[in-house]
């Protein structure tokens, strides 16, 4: 009715007295007394208030504490029986139960600080001559208990040597100057775990710690280290250590659900056996699935976690345990001790010994020792680690040996204060069973770790060593059989490994999750640690997903290109057409048609058009500064020579049609030999503009690296657009003047309209140039010289087609029209009176 569904294991708690002759053996006086703090039990309600009775939990915790206490007693008995370490000096011990509770551990700690043979603690200004009840303290086992007791003992500078506390906080020798430990700190353990994750390529993991000093401290160290190794934490959480709390189960369930949502395949667990067992049990119940569990000695070697129902279904269990050696003679010592307990003589001696100590000060004998047998203890001897306790006792004994100045003949009977032992513990090594040990700068001993694999063989668990860690990690991977179908290591990655030529692109809010993207063109990937693509130098290029840059090849209009061959063929045909037309005009030079077209000036215009066509060769092949300058000059002069021959004819037509009365006086300046003066003046003006163009800034060779992805484009760039406008603007003015003079001219229907050819020729010139200017100003590719060649050919063919070819048609196919009446020169007409 009071606690339905709950089972209270009071028989394993701290409150059920059952004195025995064995419990009396945990106190013995001596010249120097060592205090011992061991976990013989735990608060019954906190431990066993569960839905099912779990006596195994209490029993195993008690067994560990009992074996550690026996290990301390064994070491002290060895030292007392030794003739070389402390001859003539007897070590005593006074052991107490911590119950895994800080408040419980404080009681014997305060007793240890009391003056010898009293129960009072002296409040002094100077503790140099203060002699506490004990010379040194061995224990306790857990880090959170040591954080409490170490502050007390450090205040009195009493050496405290723990055999299990691994918290990195205790490495601070300024806060805890008298604290030592015979186990590595969590920092060494975390370094080993990080190396294990890196060797298997696991970079997307979950980490869980117990909500105590060990779990919080180890997890904080782990989180601070993984960031430098590209290991990403998908989930981090704490699980309760007090499983009797109302919210403990809900907190565990939330942890399992969150781990499942991250889809990780590797879980790092820093916890003691009870919280670890609770998490593993719930993971199996909630169907978390097979994972890789990376554990520590705190739960890896515990049969509490290994006894969880269906534990084999959790996946693969790997973990690090401290390298420890066997303690020779200890199993035999335990067997002899338990056989002696049955004899009345042993019990009589125990009662006599118990009567010599002050049991009223703090009577916390081992409550369960009266029911323990050798059969109960023997299985735990194979798992429990006794060497750290053994080393802790011997470290104090060696310090006493040096502080007393012992010789093989004996130790002087001089008083030694507790604080005097610190110097010898800090500086000098000590030897135990043929091995040398030493406390490092943080007062710890780093003996290294073994990597353990849970191997199931015929349904039984075997702790199989598969690796070693001592500053570096060595793994025998072939001995590890993972839970995957092929028994190979599973992958646990938020991201895939980027291939050469790819970089990471962060996705979401987790910096450790990213996709791999190819490096774009003209960038390259330098190394696996690159966070971005590096641009290639200007003279080099790279394709997409490249790991290096390549030298650019030169690009221009090559002679052998099909487009260049086609353009040159058209240019040659245009030049040939101009030459053929010139020959035809030369043959009919004295005929009315040729004379009306300008006579010899027409031949000069055709020569200019032929040269203009041949200038297209300047745009093909590798350009240079000289060729770039000649391109614009040849085009401007050639076109100017042709258009200049149209000017006299346009002026002649305008004078006759628009100013007939003044025409007779002015026509002599635009006809005959004086017309050549106009042509020469136009060419001279264009030549001056060409000179100005050269001075202001001629076109020059420019290497364009941005136009093409893998080549450098060699083009002729315009340096001065003002010079360019002046150079070609004069030709535009000539064409515009000719157009304005001829586009409104009308002739009788039975005569040939000479002005119409000039009008269409100049009109085509303007159309071509409108397109040319727009294209030329925007093109930045190899088509730029192609546009210039096409402009030249279009202008040349336009003039030929609109002005000369109609006349060639008449000369060849309609010679009967080549008469004075049809082709009467406007200057030969009778002028009409001005209106």
Steps between C-alpha positions, in 0.01 A plus 500: 500500500784735577724448193307282255711351223831604661759278663735641762829316526585608854720198550758657269472853634702689754252464782471127562759417768655155492838511672740217431855403560588598140366852541719549806800427285441829313656688792852452629724734699861567407785746509354672194131459422358519148140599456297304246175605329325220311144454362374206707135591434253766390188662627243226462210715381702690241648180364222250500170691486415346165209318347688170536734374769862534391717347770779451246561876484559528874699182513740597225565847644569346836733240351707763323540703818585190702768387257656847489504508881661155507750622245602785733529261792707260290744775402535617861558144622768458231673822607481410871650159423770651278851541633617764254227763451398600855696272731401546861201717411143377504232640274148506632176565318155629571243432225154647463204467267417796273163359386564692176376811680698820556341568840579146615859532378542826692453327837811280488686779322443731794602218733826458307573872551460478878803494728653162565327304773218758517181586314566876489634709213741774601433849373851645468683774314795272429453131429870424458515288815140380479475120512165376362350163568632357170818559305339457158164410350432235238188568294222564440418346164266750332600842370209690653590367844865591451409857404345537845759316710803631308424858607503391863820300483673764286428758768702288745745380226419136579587274204191350340550230237190395307482168319214593264430875477581611142343847476726750325397765755708315759811558287512858625784476750445856619151418626584144609871498587486181705279295268652209304357216300627172362273510193522715185288812479200532273708712262703194402184295461332760278811524280482124447128516411564778244778297338266199482232705323753637252643160414158367405392824330201555730422871496126511579445376853294539816652538844327428829634550849371426847390805694790490744853634517644213296241514223481879472877546517586228247231618259612864524859393423379289210296784350797737525728258314284369217461841339863495389465157337201558269278286724144624525271458797147419392371478856642562846310425815514400863319213667400495868707310752218480754263265323242533776419858402150544353627649174790257455319262267355780288846657469643169386219449247553849358870428464435179306246672272737789424784261422272308266399821318862589422553171312849460638668161510752574775425595862770597751387430857676649805316357798526265792346158490155583638411792266659314210295190574180706516570666163592173330192328636270773379671513159420132454141545618435799273659332196786743446670253267853371477765763557867521584529580870832643615535466874746543782620290786228650719245263341683289242625241751189507718278194500217736597486637145594166343214324681234718335240278327560459127817710525640331189250687282645846566770453235875530543661605828852641503669677787818591677609353831808592693808285457556325828716213603422214727587527866696186581371311799177694544254219405681264733492766771123539466449124506712465814317790664156350445614161620635666816168673565344164580748430778427613852856616550464755219178634645653527847791702362258720308302577815817585687615724217160667481518578867825694458345758266252768585180370345283763661634782287343367179366148501452418135616146474439295188140393545494219248831329569342243728310346206783504243671175402797422283263374230336844491827685467688271265315593171556870569874445538525431125346837409577747777825692465710488813830637374403874533425445870823304538700780336330765713612331824852441373536864383439614858728231639787604273450865598514395868814299428675810366357741754615279790837436338465123528797268445513120467568492875184688591312828506573772753222558747458865407167677467393568142223742420257431217601805296863381495404206279388724212853591393604137460177407322542787252860442398608140541384180327403188690525135410232236547537137396793579274325788320589867538224758545501877539249777552503753217457876525125464553556239776377210289643181351430443131536129452315497167185321386391180336225501237243237597243338274192324632523162328208263539594134471240234558284751684771601748677835509876525451700818540727474199800738483519639145730800537731709714535868572810666637528848343407329170226251415554157344194293403482140380197560280486143372402378849197731522179350365248778456124452498474575126420215258857493367640556853682809376493833678180698430506856375384784720522818299285808464694571182672289242871527446563758232693380198799685356372810326205542740450728798254506785176695486338536838135400515263598775621645828745224593846594379594135493233408245583587144477387141788471260498739205730503200745784461382718208704577193824691544526395864673202653503294820826506691461257791249301701481775761408770250178681581479666158627481146810702418489713183758421236759761404403723208719317250354160595165327496335191646192293412230433756605269789865551431792447736745719309517778242615475138672758284266683264545463124485803272181562307461714191367458148726230358574474130385139483163554671200433275353840582827675415533305177143592405554868573828510310334326207226764494764773531694355208185477289413860593846617400477303179158649430640849559792428268271355232275803521802728472617315189155526349487874573852544363397334176202735466672802650395738217139390487218724630422260786851498649541873444167566676614276789818700556738361242843449649374571849283187474813297431661654810189416707510140379868480586422624851224240534738224389760613752228524764406138432861387521540679837285226652820292521615730782226359725600135462794344685673593824453872556774740598517868586602589144225297337244642743597856402493418124151349521322827572730711282461280192125485537464875549729597211359241258141598568589870488659456158180342367260750656719792393435411133125536565534854635565675163216312333261585790597868487469503121148358517400744775628804308320402183170411663479744787702798376477489117571872453828492698597155375703615195739702718542233771500175305860544388609453867331162533556352155797403291845514652398728786273226635817311586593787728191426707599133517856588598380751761273238652780243513738756649249588772448130576875450514526778758226336702687170477809673637292643785358155566851357530602777737191488720495126535491243224345160542740269682524134588321405824488158673144443619489230771133540588335445163576129464508237775817313400677728252647846494339708227740718304304793362566848370350734755403861437697720736347834403139511390540870423774424248287217362204734455712763322657243271175349381286809553655673195387214276154519652493873421598435139231234468241724662585790269474279193169362620350846563612620158351212305199347674250761366637523144253418222589440134287456189370150455700437181835572669710307753486642852868517596420646844291198599808275515677741739189518717467125541875450550514750786173373645637143517815636658297655783296185554812285523667743737204520735520126553879505512528762775253316723668162450857629514446684829357193678687203356782361714558169327684366202204621289615859540743483203233300315259791548758742362566282196129460436457878527774558243358243262142623549604860429706401196233274354233760577685767300578257221145370486323835517731720293721298265323171423192663336734681267690177430170341407436770242855476363477124458136423434346832380773673301235676289418720798860623526422821308539868558127556520449238771816578695526872440734656757312753719771755427430476129129579535367845422436667828153614579431847624471546871145528607 
